[in-house]
Amino acid sequence: MTPAEPLAARDVAGADQDQLVGLFRDALFTAVERCSGTSDALLLSGGIDSSSLAGVYAATGLGPVRAYGLTYTAPLTACDERAYARDVAALTGLTFEELPANDLLPLSAPYPMGHEPEAWSYAGRNWAMLNHITQRPVPPTTVLAGEGGDELLLGQVFAIADRIAHGDAEGGWREADTLPDPARGRAVLTHLLTGDYDTPRARLQRALGEVPSWFTQAWMDEAAVLPRLTSSYPQLGEPGSMTTAYSRGLFAEAGAAGRAQCGGWWEDTGRRAGVAITYPFLDPDLAALTWSLPPVMFRDGGLEKAVLRQALDGYLPESVARRPDKAEALTILNAGLLTNQAQLRALAKDSPLIDLGVLDPHRFETGLDRYLSGDHRHAPALWALHAVHEWLLAHERHLP
C-alpha cells in the first residue's frame, strides 16, 4: 500500500487579490454545503470562524439551521462572547439558543469515557451542549463546528516573515508592530528570517519548555518523549512559505476526521447520539485554495484570517469583522483546575500513573504547587495528566 500523495496547493497563477477572495468564498461555501445535512445545528461562539459559518448560511440560504452557543458570566467575563454571537444572529437571522456554561468547567462537568484518554479539556461542556441539542423535539442531523479555522488560516508571525521574504519589508515590519507584544514579535521574526526555527537546538529548546517536570526520568527515556516531541514540530523551511508549511503541518495532524482538538471523542460521541459533527474548515479543496494565497491574506492590519473577513464582507457584523482577538479559553481551563485542585492533589497519593512508573509523586506535588502559585504554563498538561489517570482507572482491568 503506497502512502497518499500530499494535498497540493491549487494553481491560481494570474489571479489578483479580489479574484482570490472570490475563489476562497466559493470554496468556503462549497465546504459548508458538503458538511451540512437535512437539518443543521451550528455551534456559534462569536469568534470569526463560527461567525463566518453563520454568514455562509445567510449568504447561501442553506438550511434549516439553528445556532447554539455556550455563554459565560462573572467571574468568567473574559470568556463572555454573548454580544458578538447575538450580533451575528441579528445580522444573519439565525435562531440562537444560549446555554449557560459557568458550571461546565474542566474536571467539574462529566463526559462519557472514550476509547482513549480525552486530551481535549472542554469535553464536558461540549457533552452538555450535545445533550442540549439532541434533546430538542426535532433534533438536527448534523452539527457544524468551527474547529480547523485556526489550523488552516492563522498567519501569525509566520505570515509576516513570509511577507518580508517576498520583498515587502516595509509592510511586514509595520505589521509586526500590530502584534500583541511588538518587541517580542520582532525578536521572533529575526529568529525566523535567519533560519533558526528548524535547527535541532531550537526544536529541543521548544520541547524542553513544553514537557512538565513531574514525569520520571526512566519513563521519559523509555518513551523517548523529547525525541518524539522535537520531531513532531512542523518543518517550516525557508522564509517565504512558512505560513503554508505551518498550516499544512497542523492540518495533517487534524486529519480528515476533524480531530483537531477533540481526539475523536467529539465525533464518536456525536455518532452515538445520532448526529454527525462536521468541520467545513477541514475541507481539502478549501485547504488547497488557502495554501495558494499570499501571506498578506492570512494577516493584515493587525487582523488574522484576513481573507475570511474579506470573503464574508456584508455577512459579518462590524463587531466581529474588526475584532482582533477572541475569548481566552485558558481562563476556563484554569478556573476548572483551580476549582478542583483537590482532585489534582490526589494524583500524588494514589494513581495508576505512579504504579506504572510514569509519574513522580514528589515532582508532581512541586509542580502543582508552582501552578497553584500562579505559574500556569502547564495547565493543559495538568488536564491531560488527570484525563489519563481517569482513563486508566476506567480501564485498569486491561493494565499489565
Disulfide bonds with the S-S distance in Angstrom:
none
